[in-house]
Amino acid sequence: MNDPTKGKPVYDPQQLEPLLISRQHAGDIEGMTALFESDAVIDCGGGRFVRGRDAIRRYYAEIVASGRKFATGEQRPALVCGDLALTSTRLPDGDVTSEVARRQDDGSWLWVIDRYCVT
């Protein structure tokens, strides 16, 4: 699948979640990893945390290799305060994701904290 957004900055924090899902479904591990700051942290559930792009890349490689697909849910409007944004999605099974994005110097957004539950 050709991603026309690949390599382009994300200027709306609301676009991070749909891009993550579309890139995951396409098996684009590098594209998924690119949505995070270099020292970002993901709460994987079960007491497992990954920090930094290398660890995030390995984590997403595991998910893609497993064949699991992220569900598309009801994305809540981003709550923006200055250079921070809280993004959130209610998944079809009722779980809720929450992420914190930070505005970068060029005005784009990247996630710094991601907490979700993979069922």
Secondary structure, 3 states (H helix, E strand, C coil): CCCCCCCCCCCCHHHHHHHHHHHHHCCCHHHHHCCEEEEEEEEEECCEEEECHHHHHHHHHHHHHHCCCCCCCEEEEEEEECCEEEEEEECCCCCEEEEEEEECCCCCEEEEEEECCCC
